[in-house]
Structures are given as C-alpha cells and as structure tokens.
Amino acid sequence: FTGLHYHWNWEEDNFRKTVLNGVAWTCQLKVPENGVESSVTREYLEENAKKWGGDQTRKKKKPAPKKKAAAK
C-alpha cells in the first residue's frame, strides 16, 4: 500500500474509509455495512503536517556543493 505518500490523501473520504475499513478488518473488528465513518478538515491536516515536520514550505534547500578549482 503506497497511499500514504501524500498527506492530503487523508482529505478524501473514500480513501480514508478504505484504510480505516482495512485496519478494522485486520483487528478482527466488525466493519459497519457502510464502512467506518470519519471526517477531517484541510486545516487539521495542515496543522498535523506542521507538527510532524511536514511543512515543506518552510524547509530550505541545501546549497549546491561548490566545485573545486581545476588543478593547474
């Protein structure tokens, strides 16, 4: 399962429901007929990403390594 590559996937109801149904089934819990219900907001996801270091807008790129001068 590679659906966790993008944090914003959790905003999609059907994606979240599929994952939660799989977790419930694996734990041998009864999965409701219409699946496990849940909801999240974009604001919650953004705060969660920042909390765990996923705020990509604030990360600075490392400068390119300096090239060594050619030997004469």
N, CA, C and O atoms as a CHARMM CRD file, in Angstrom:
* protein
*
  288
    1    1 PHE  N      0.84000  -1.18000   0.00000 PROA 1      0.00000
    2    1 PHE  CA     0.00000   0.00000   0.00000 PROA 1      0.00000
    3    1 PHE  C      0.88300   1.24100   0.00000 PROA 1      0.00000
    4    1 PHE  O      1.69800   1.42600   0.90400 PROA 1      0.00000
    5    2 THR  N      0.72600   2.08100  -1.00000 PROA 2      0.00000
    6    2 THR  CA     1.56500   3.28400  -1.09800 PROA 2      0.00000
    7    2 THR  C      0.74500   4.56000  -0.99000 PROA 2      0.00000
    8    2 THR  O      1.23700   5.63100  -1.34700 PROA 2      0.00000
    9    3 GLY  N     -0.47300   4.47900  -0.51400 PROA 3      0.00000
   10    3 GLY  CA    -1.34600   5.64200  -0.45600 PROA 3      0.00000
   11    3 GLY  C     -0.93000   6.70400   0.54100 PROA 3      0.00000
   12    3 GLY  O     -1.49600   7.79600   0.53700 PROA 3      0.00000
   13    4 LEU  N      0.03500   6.42100   1.38900 PROA 4      0.00000
   14    4 LEU  CA     0.42800   7.39400   2.40000 PROA 4      0.00000
   15    4 LEU  C      1.52400   8.34300   1.91900 PROA 4      0.00000
   16    4 LEU  O      2.03000   9.14400   2.70500 PROA 4      0.00000
   17    5 HSD  N      1.89600   8.26600   0.64900 PROA 5      0.00000
   18    5 HSD  CA     2.92300   9.16700   0.13400 PROA 5      0.00000
   19    5 HSD  C      2.47500  10.62000   0.19100 PROA 5      0.00000
   20    5 HSD  O      3.30400  11.51400   0.35500 PROA 5      0.00000
   21    6 TYR  N      1.19300  10.86300   0.05800 PROA 6      0.00000
   22    6 TYR  CA     0.68700  12.23100   0.05400 PROA 6      0.00000
   23    6 TYR  C     -0.26100  12.42700   1.22700 PROA 6      0.00000
   24    6 TYR  O     -1.32100  11.80500   1.29600 PROA 6      0.00000
   25    7 HSD  N      0.13100  13.29000   2.13900 PROA 7      0.00000
   26    7 HSD  CA    -0.64700  13.52900   3.34900 PROA 7      0.00000
   27    7 HSD  C     -2.07300  13.95800   3.02400 PROA 7      0.00000
   28    7 HSD  O     -3.00700  13.63500   3.75900 PROA 7      0.00000
   29    8 TRP  N     -2.24100  14.69000   1.91400 PROA 8      0.00000
   30    8 TRP  CA    -3.56000  15.21900   1.56300 PROA 8      0.00000
   31    8 TRP  C     -4.52400  14.12700   1.11700 PROA 8      0.00000
   32    8 TRP  O     -5.71900  14.38900   0.98000 PROA 8      0.00000
   33    9 ASN  N     -4.03500  12.90800   0.88500 PROA 9      0.00000
   34    9 ASN  CA    -4.94400  11.79800   0.57000 PROA 9      0.00000
   35    9 ASN  C     -5.96300  11.59400   1.69100 PROA 9      0.00000
   36    9 ASN  O     -7.08400  11.15000   1.44500 PROA 9      0.00000
   37   10 TRP  N     -5.57000  11.91900   2.91700 PROA 10     0.00000
   38   10 TRP  CA    -6.48000  11.72000   4.05700 PROA 10     0.00000
   39   10 TRP  C     -7.71200  12.61100   3.97400 PROA 10     0.00000
   40   10 TRP  O     -8.69900  12.36600   4.66800 PROA 10     0.00000
   41   11 GLU  N     -7.66700  13.63500   3.14000 PROA 11     0.00000
   42   11 GLU  CA    -8.81100  14.53100   2.97100 PROA 11     0.00000
   43   11 GLU  C     -9.92300  13.86300   2.15400 PROA 11     0.00000
   44   11 GLU  O    -11.08300  14.26600   2.24300 PROA 11     0.00000
   45   12 GLU  N     -9.57600  12.85200   1.36400 PROA 12     0.00000
   46   12 GLU  CA   -10.53300  12.15000   0.50900 PROA 12     0.00000
   47   12 GLU  C    -11.29600  11.10000   1.33200 PROA 12     0.00000
   48   12 GLU  O    -10.70300  10.15800   1.85900 PROA 12     0.00000
   49   13 ASP  N    -12.61600  11.28000   1.43100 PROA 13     0.00000
   50   13 ASP  CA   -13.44000  10.38900   2.26700 PROA 13     0.00000
   51   13 ASP  C    -13.30200   8.91800   1.90600 PROA 13     0.00000
   52   13 ASP  O    -13.15100   8.08200   2.79700 PROA 13     0.00000
   53   14 ASN  N    -13.35000   8.58100   0.62700 PROA 14     0.00000
   54   14 ASN  CA   -13.28600   7.17700   0.21800 PROA 14     0.00000
   55   14 ASN  C    -11.92700   6.55400   0.51000 PROA 14     0.00000
   56   14 ASN  O    -11.85000   5.38100   0.87700 PROA 14     0.00000
   57   15 PHE  N    -10.85600   7.32500   0.35100 PROA 15     0.00000
   58   15 PHE  CA    -9.51900   6.84000   0.67600 PROA 15     0.00000
   59   15 PHE  C     -9.43600   6.51100   2.16200 PROA 15     0.00000
   60   15 PHE  O     -9.00600   5.42500   2.55100 PROA 15     0.00000
   61   16 ARG  N     -9.86000   7.48300   2.99400 PROA 16     0.00000
   62   16 ARG  CA    -9.81200   7.30800   4.44600 PROA 16     0.00000
   63   16 ARG  C    -10.65700   6.12400   4.88600 PROA 16     0.00000
   64   16 ARG  O    -10.24500   5.34300   5.74300 PROA 16     0.00000
   65   17 LYS  N    -11.84200   5.99300   4.29700 PROA 17     0.00000
   66   17 LYS  CA   -12.74000   4.90100   4.65900 PROA 17     0.00000
   67   17 LYS  C    -12.12100   3.54600   4.31200 PROA 17     0.00000
   68   17 LYS  O    -12.22800   2.59600   5.08800 PROA 17     0.00000
   69   18 THR  N    -11.47900   3.46000   3.15700 PROA 18     0.00000
   70   18 THR  CA   -10.83900   2.21100   2.74400 PROA 18     0.00000
   71   18 THR  C     -9.74700   1.80200   3.72600 PROA 18     0.00000
   72   18 THR  O     -9.66300   0.64000   4.12500 PROA 18     0.00000
   73   19 VAL  N     -8.90800   2.76800   4.11400 PROA 19     0.00000
   74   19 VAL  CA    -7.83200   2.46700   5.06800 PROA 19     0.00000
   75   19 VAL  C     -8.40900   2.07200   6.41800 PROA 19     0.00000
   76   19 VAL  O     -7.97100   1.08800   7.01400 PROA 19     0.00000
   77   20 LEU  N     -9.38200   2.82200   6.90500 PROA 20     0.00000
   78   20 LEU  CA    -9.97700   2.51000   8.21000 PROA 20     0.00000
   79   20 LEU  C    -10.69900   1.16500   8.20000 PROA 20     0.00000
   80   20 LEU  O    -10.64400   0.42700   9.18400 PROA 20     0.00000
   81   21 ASN  N    -11.37400   0.84100   7.10300 PROA 21     0.00000
   82   21 ASN  CA   -12.01200  -0.47400   6.98500 PROA 21     0.00000
   83   21 ASN  C    -10.96600  -1.58300   7.05800 PROA 21     0.00000
   84   21 ASN  O    -11.17700  -2.60300   7.71300 PROA 21     0.00000
   85   22 GLY  N     -9.84000  -1.37600   6.38200 PROA 22     0.00000
   86   22 GLY  CA    -8.76200  -2.37000   6.40500 PROA 22     0.00000
   87   22 GLY  C     -8.17600  -2.55000   7.78800 PROA 22     0.00000
   88   22 GLY  O     -7.88100  -3.67200   8.20000 PROA 22     0.00000
   89   23 VAL  N     -8.00500  -1.45100   8.51000 PROA 23     0.00000
   90   23 VAL  CA    -7.48000  -1.53600   9.87800 PROA 23     0.00000
   91   23 VAL  C     -8.47300  -2.26800  10.77000 PROA 23     0.00000
   92   23 VAL  O     -8.08400  -3.14500  11.54200 PROA 23     0.00000
   93   24 ALA  N     -9.74000  -1.91800  10.67100 PROA 24     0.00000
   94   24 ALA  CA   -10.76500  -2.58000  11.48700 PROA 24     0.00000
   95   24 ALA  C    -10.82100  -4.07700  11.17400 PROA 24     0.00000
   96   24 ALA  O    -10.88900  -4.90400  12.08400 PROA 24     0.00000
   97   25 TRP  N    -10.79200  -4.41700   9.89500 PROA 25     0.00000
   98   25 TRP  CA   -10.86200  -5.82100   9.48700 PROA 25     0.00000
   99   25 TRP  C     -9.65200  -6.59200  10.00300 PROA 25     0.00000
  100   25 TRP  O     -9.78400  -7.71800  10.48400 PROA 25     0.00000
  101   26 THR  N     -8.46200  -5.97400   9.89900 PROA 26     0.00000
  102   26 THR  CA    -7.23100  -6.61800  10.37000 PROA 26     0.00000
  103   26 THR  C     -7.28200  -6.86800  11.87400 PROA 26     0.00000
  104   26 THR  O     -6.75400  -7.86700  12.36100 PROA 26     0.00000
  105   27 CYS  N     -7.91800  -5.96000  12.60400 PROA 27     0.00000
  106   27 CYS  CA    -8.06100  -6.10000  14.05800 PROA 27     0.00000
  107   27 CYS  C     -9.21900  -7.01300  14.43400 PROA 27     0.00000
  108   27 CYS  O     -9.55300  -7.15800  15.61000 PROA 27     0.00000
  109   28 GLN  N     -9.82500  -7.62200  13.42900 PROA 28     0.00000
  110   28 GLN  CA   -10.95200  -8.52900  13.60100 PROA 28     0.00000
  111   28 GLN  C    -12.14700  -7.84500  14.26500 PROA 28     0.00000
  112   28 GLN  O    -12.88300  -8.45700  15.03900 PROA 28     0.00000
  113   29 LEU  N    -12.32200  -6.54900  13.94200 PROA 29     0.00000
  114   29 LEU  CA   -13.49300  -5.81900  14.39200 PROA 29     0.00000
  115   29 LEU  C    -14.57300  -5.92200  13.33100 PROA 29     0.00000
  116   29 LEU  O    -14.27800  -6.18000  12.16400 PROA 29     0.00000
  117   30 LYS  N    -15.80000  -5.72700  13.72100 PROA 30     0.00000
  118   30 LYS  CA   -16.89300  -5.74600  12.76200 PROA 30     0.00000
  119   30 LYS  C    -16.85600  -4.44300  11.97000 PROA 30     0.00000
  120   30 LYS  O    -16.92700  -3.35800  12.54700 PROA 30     0.00000
  121   31 VAL  N    -16.74600  -4.55300  10.64800 PROA 31     0.00000
  122   31 VAL  CA   -16.75000  -3.37300   9.78800 PROA 31     0.00000
  123   31 VAL  C    -18.20600  -3.02400   9.50200 PROA 31     0.00000
  124   31 VAL  O    -18.95200  -3.87800   9.02400 PROA 31     0.00000
  125   32 PRO  N    -18.62800  -1.79600   9.78100 PROA 32     0.00000
  126   32 PRO  CA   -20.01500  -1.41700   9.52200 PROA 32     0.00000
  127   32 PRO  C    -20.39000  -1.61500   8.05000 PROA 32     0.00000
  128   32 PRO  O    -19.53100  -1.55800   7.17100 PROA 32     0.00000
  129   33 GLU  N    -21.66400  -1.84500   7.79500 PROA 33     0.00000
  130   33 GLU  CA   -22.13400  -2.10000   6.43400 PROA 33     0.00000
  131   33 GLU  C    -21.72200  -0.99100   5.46700 PROA 33     0.00000
  132   33 GLU  O    -21.36400  -1.26800   4.32200 PROA 33     0.00000
  133   34 ASN  N    -21.77200   0.25200   5.91900 PROA 34     0.00000
  134   34 ASN  CA   -21.38100   1.38400   5.07000 PROA 34     0.00000
  135   34 ASN  C    -19.94500   1.83500   5.30500 PROA 34     0.00000
  136   34 ASN  O    -19.55000   2.91000   4.85300 PROA 34     0.00000
  137   35 GLY  N    -19.17100   1.03100   6.00000 PROA 35     0.00000
  138   35 GLY  CA   -17.77400   1.36100   6.25800 PROA 35     0.00000
  139   35 GLY  C    -17.61300   2.24700   7.48400 PROA 35     0.00000
  140   35 GLY  O    -18.58000   2.78800   8.02100 PROA 35     0.00000
  141   36 VAL  N    -16.37500   2.37600   7.90400 PROA 36     0.00000
  142   36 VAL  CA   -16.04400   3.19700   9.06400 PROA 36     0.00000
  143   36 VAL  C    -16.18500   4.66500   8.66900 PROA 36     0.00000
  144   36 VAL  O    -15.58800   5.10900   7.68700 PROA 36     0.00000
  145   37 GLU  N    -16.96900   5.41000   9.43000 PROA 37     0.00000
  146   37 GLU  CA   -17.18500   6.83000   9.14400 PROA 37     0.00000
  147   37 GLU  C    -16.14500   7.67500   9.87600 PROA 37     0.00000
  148   37 GLU  O    -15.78000   7.37600  11.01300 PROA 37     0.00000
  149   38 SER  N    -15.67600   8.72200   9.22100 PROA 38     0.00000
  150   38 SER  CA   -14.74300   9.66400   9.83100 PROA 38     0.00000
  151   38 SER  C    -14.74500  10.94400   9.00500 PROA 38     0.00000
  152   38 SER  O    -15.27900  10.98400   7.89600 PROA 38     0.00000
  153   39 SER  N    -14.13800  11.98900   9.56400 PROA 39     0.00000
  154   39 SER  CA   -14.00700  13.23000   8.80600 PROA 39     0.00000
  155   39 SER  C    -12.78600  13.99300   9.29900 PROA 39     0.00000
  156   39 SER  O    -12.41300  13.90500  10.46900 PROA 39     0.00000
  157   40 VAL  N    -12.17200  14.74100   8.39500 PROA 40     0.00000
  158   40 VAL  CA   -11.05600  15.62600   8.72400 PROA 40     0.00000
  159   40 VAL  C    -11.21300  16.89300   7.89800 PROA 40     0.00000
  160   40 VAL  O    -11.93700  16.91500   6.90200 PROA 40     0.00000
  161   41 THR  N    -10.53300  17.93600   8.31900 PROA 41     0.00000
  162   41 THR  CA   -10.54300  19.18500   7.56400 PROA 41     0.00000
  163   41 THR  C     -9.14600  19.46000   7.02700 PROA 41     0.00000
  164   41 THR  O     -8.16500  18.90800   7.52500 PROA 41     0.00000
  165   42 ARG  N     -9.05800  20.30200   6.02300 PROA 42     0.00000
  166   42 ARG  CA    -7.75400  20.69100   5.47400 PROA 42     0.00000
  167   42 ARG  C     -6.92600  21.37200   6.56400 PROA 42     0.00000
  168   42 ARG  O     -5.71600  21.16500   6.65200 PROA 42     0.00000
  169   43 GLU  N     -7.57900  22.17800   7.38300 PROA 43     0.00000
  170   43 GLU  CA    -6.86800  22.87700   8.46000 PROA 43     0.00000
  171   43 GLU  C     -6.22500  21.88200   9.43100 PROA 43     0.00000
  172   43 GLU  O     -5.08100  22.05900   9.85100 PROA 43     0.00000
  173   44 TYR  N     -6.97900  20.83200   9.78100 PROA 44     0.00000
  174   44 TYR  CA    -6.43800  19.81000  10.67700 PROA 44     0.00000
  175   44 TYR  C     -5.21700  19.13800  10.03300 PROA 44     0.00000
  176   44 TYR  O     -4.19500  18.94200  10.69000 PROA 44     0.00000
  177   45 LEU  N     -5.32700  18.79000   8.76000 PROA 45     0.00000
  178   45 LEU  CA    -4.22200  18.12800   8.07400 PROA 45     0.00000
  179   45 LEU  C     -2.98900  19.02800   8.00300 PROA 45     0.00000
  180   45 LEU  O     -1.86500  18.55600   8.17500 PROA 45     0.00000
  181   46 GLU  N     -3.19400  20.31600   7.75100 PROA 46     0.00000
  182   46 GLU  CA    -2.06800  21.24500   7.69100 PROA 46     0.00000
  183   46 GLU  C     -1.37100  21.35400   9.04100 PROA 46     0.00000
  184   46 GLU  O     -0.14200  21.32500   9.10500 PROA 46     0.00000
  185   47 GLU  N     -2.13600  21.47800  10.11500 PROA 47     0.00000
  186   47 GLU  CA    -1.54400  21.54500  11.45500 PROA 47     0.00000
  187   47 GLU  C     -0.81600  20.25000  11.79200 PROA 47     0.00000
  188   47 GLU  O      0.26600  20.28000  12.37900 PROA 47     0.00000
  189   48 ASN  N     -1.39800  19.12400  11.42800 PROA 48     0.00000
  190   48 ASN  CA    -0.77500  17.82900  11.68100 PROA 48     0.00000
  191   48 ASN  C      0.54500  17.70400  10.92500 PROA 48     0.00000
  192   48 ASN  O      1.53300  17.20300  11.46100 PROA 48     0.00000
  193   49 ALA  N      0.55000  18.16300   9.67800 PROA 49     0.00000
  194   49 ALA  CA     1.77900  18.09700   8.87700 PROA 49     0.00000
  195   49 ALA  C      2.87100  18.95400   9.51400 PROA 49     0.00000
  196   49 ALA  O      4.02400  18.53100   9.59500 PROA 49     0.00000
  197   50 LYS  N      2.51300  20.15000   9.96100 PROA 50     0.00000
  198   50 LYS  CA     3.49800  21.02500  10.60000 PROA 50     0.00000
  199   50 LYS  C      4.03200  20.40900  11.89000 PROA 50     0.00000
  200   50 LYS  O      5.22600  20.48600  12.18000 PROA 50     0.00000
  201   51 LYS  N      3.13500  19.80000  12.65800 PROA 51     0.00000
  202   51 LYS  CA     3.52600  19.20000  13.94100 PROA 51     0.00000
  203   51 LYS  C      4.58700  18.12000  13.74600 PROA 51     0.00000
  204   51 LYS  O      5.49900  17.99100  14.56200 PROA 51     0.00000
  205   52 TRP  N      4.47200  17.35200  12.67500 PROA 52     0.00000
  206   52 TRP  CA     5.37000  16.22200  12.45500 PROA 52     0.00000
  207   52 TRP  C      6.44900  16.51900  11.40900 PROA 52     0.00000
  208   52 TRP  O      7.04900  15.59500  10.85900 PROA 52     0.00000
  209   53 GLY  N      6.69600  17.80600  11.13300 PROA 53     0.00000
  210   53 GLY  CA     7.80700  18.16500  10.25300 PROA 53     0.00000
  211   53 GLY  C      7.48700  18.11100   8.77600 PROA 53     0.00000
  212   53 GLY  O      8.40300  18.05200   7.95500 PROA 53     0.00000
  213   54 GLY  N      6.22500  18.12800   8.41300 PROA 54     0.00000
  214   54 GLY  CA     5.86400  18.02600   7.00400 PROA 54     0.00000
  215   54 GLY  C      5.56100  19.33900   6.33500 PROA 54     0.00000
  216   54 GLY  O      5.00600  19.34800   5.23700 PROA 54     0.00000
  217   55 ASP  N      5.90700  20.45500   6.95700 PROA 55     0.00000
  218   55 ASP  CA     5.63700  21.74800   6.34800 PROA 55     0.00000
  219   55 ASP  C      6.73500  22.04500   5.33900 PROA 55     0.00000
  220   55 ASP  O      7.75200  22.65300   5.67300 PROA 55     0.00000
  221   56 GLN  N      6.52500  21.61600   4.12000 PROA 56     0.00000
  222   56 GLN  CA     7.54300  21.72800   3.08200 PROA 56     0.00000
  223   56 GLN  C      7.83000  23.17100   2.68100 PROA 56     0.00000
  224   56 GLN  O      8.89400  23.45100   2.13100 PROA 56     0.00000
  225   57 THR  N      6.91300  24.08200   2.94300 PROA 57     0.00000
  226   57 THR  CA     7.11400  25.46000   2.52400 PROA 57     0.00000
  227   57 THR  C      8.19400  26.15400   3.34600 PROA 57     0.00000
  228   57 THR  O      8.75000  27.15800   2.90000 PROA 57     0.00000
  229   58 ARG  N      8.49900  25.64900   4.52200 PROA 58     0.00000
  230   58 ARG  CA     9.48100  26.30200   5.38200 PROA 58     0.00000
  231   58 ARG  C     10.87100  25.67100   5.30600 PROA 58     0.00000
  232   58 ARG  O     11.82800  26.21600   5.85600 PROA 58     0.00000
  233   59 LYS  N     10.98600  24.55100   4.64200 PROA 59     0.00000
  234   59 LYS  CA    12.28500  23.88700   4.55800 PROA 59     0.00000
  235   59 LYS  C     13.13500  24.56800   3.49300 PROA 59     0.00000
  236   59 LYS  O     12.67600  24.82300   2.38000 PROA 59     0.00000
  237   60 LYS  N     14.36400  24.85200   3.85000 PROA 60     0.00000
  238   60 LYS  CA    15.27900  25.47700   2.89700 PROA 60     0.00000
  239   60 LYS  C     16.06500  24.39000   2.19100 PROA 60     0.00000
  240   60 LYS  O     16.46600  23.39000   2.78700 PROA 60     0.00000
  241   61 LYS  N     16.27300  24.61600   0.90400 PROA 61     0.00000
  242   61 LYS  CA    17.08400  23.67000   0.14300 PROA 61     0.00000
  243   61 LYS  C     18.54600  23.85600   0.51100 PROA 61     0.00000
  244   61 LYS  O     19.00300  24.97000   0.76800 PROA 61     0.00000
  245   62 LYS  N     19.26100  22.76100   0.53200 PROA 62     0.00000
  246   62 LYS  CA    20.69300  22.82500   0.80100 PROA 62     0.00000
  247   62 LYS  C     21.36900  23.43900  -0.43100 PROA 62     0.00000
  248   62 LYS  O     20.99000  23.13200  -1.56100 PROA 62     0.00000
  249   63 PRO  N     22.35400  24.29000  -0.22100 PROA 63     0.00000
  250   63 PRO  CA    23.04900  24.87200  -1.37500 PROA 63     0.00000
  251   63 PRO  C     23.83400  23.78700  -2.10100 PROA 63     0.00000
  252   63 PRO  O     24.29400  22.81500  -1.50100 PROA 63     0.00000
  253   64 ALA  N     23.97200  23.97900  -3.39700 PROA 64     0.00000
  254   64 ALA  CA    24.75100  23.02200  -4.19900 PROA 64     0.00000
  255   64 ALA  C     26.18900  23.05200  -3.73100 PROA 64     0.00000
  256   64 ALA  O     26.69500  24.11300  -3.36600 PROA 64     0.00000
  257   65 PRO  N     26.87000  21.89300  -3.73400 PROA 65     0.00000
  258   65 PRO  CA    28.27200  21.87600  -3.30200 PROA 65     0.00000
  259   65 PRO  C     29.12500  22.72300  -4.25300 PROA 65     0.00000
  260   65 PRO  O     28.89600  22.75000  -5.46200 PROA 65     0.00000
  261   66 LYS  N     30.10900  23.40900  -3.67700 PROA 66     0.00000
  262   66 LYS  CA    30.99900  24.22900  -4.50300 PROA 66     0.00000
  263   66 LYS  C     31.92900  23.32300  -5.29400 PROA 66     0.00000
  264   66 LYS  O     32.43600  22.32100  -4.78900 PROA 66     0.00000
  265   67 LYS  N     32.13800  23.70100  -6.54200 PROA 67     0.00000
  266   67 LYS  CA    33.03700  22.93000  -7.38900 PROA 67     0.00000
  267   67 LYS  C     34.47300  23.29000  -7.03800 PROA 67     0.00000
  268   67 LYS  O     34.80500  24.45100  -6.80000 PROA 67     0.00000
  269   68 LYS  N     35.30400  22.27400  -7.01300 PROA 68     0.00000
  270   68 LYS  CA    36.72400  22.50800  -6.72300 PROA 68     0.00000
  271   68 LYS  C     37.38900  23.08700  -7.97000 PROA 68     0.00000
  272   68 LYS  O     37.06500  22.72300  -9.10100 PROA 68     0.00000
  273   69 ALA  N     38.31100  23.98300  -7.73100 PROA 69     0.00000
  274   69 ALA  CA    39.03500  24.58200  -8.85100 PROA 69     0.00000
  275   69 ALA  C     39.90200  23.51300  -9.49700 PROA 69     0.00000
  276   69 ALA  O     40.47900  22.66100  -8.82100 PROA 69     0.00000
  277   70 ALA  N     39.97900  23.57800 -10.81000 PROA 70     0.00000
  278   70 ALA  CA    40.79600  22.60100 -11.54600 PROA 70     0.00000
  279   70 ALA  C     42.25700  22.82500 -11.22800 PROA 70     0.00000
  280   70 ALA  O     42.70300  23.96800 -11.12400 PROA 70     0.00000
  281   71 ALA  N     43.00800  21.74900 -11.07200 PROA 71     0.00000
  282   71 ALA  CA    44.43200  21.83700 -10.78300 PROA 71     0.00000
  283   71 ALA  C     45.15600  22.33200 -12.02600 PROA 71     0.00000
  284   71 ALA  O     44.83400  21.93700 -13.14700 PROA 71     0.00000
  285   72 LYS  N     46.14700  23.21000 -11.81100 PROA 72     0.00000
  286   72 LYS  CA    46.91000  23.75800 -12.95600 PROA 72     0.00000
  287   72 LYS  C     48.17500  23.00700 -13.15400 PROA 72     0.00000
  288   72 LYS  O     48.94300  23.32000 -14.06300 PROA 72     0.00000
